[in-house]
Amino acid sequence: MENMGYYVALLLAIIVAFYIIKKVASCLVRSIVMIVLLVILAICYFYLH
């Protein structure tokens, strides 16, 4: 329960990232953003878990 703030911030970051991706028309930029997002989530998971 002590990591609740972390998970809320992570959820907000995911929502914002999807909103930005939705606004971007280019497939290449969308792919790059998704890869960066997945890398950031993996780093957070392995270092904070």
Stockholm file with secondary structure:
# STOCKHOLM 1.0

chainA/1-49         MENMGYYVALLLAIIVAFYIIKKVASCLVRSIVMIVLLVILAICYFYLH
#=GR chainA/1-49 SS CTTHHHHHHHHHHHHHHHHHHHHCCCHHHHHHHHHHHHHHHHHHHHHHC
#=GC SS_cons        CTTHHHHHHHHHHHHHHHHHHHHCCCHHHHHHHHHHHHHHHHHHHHHHC
//
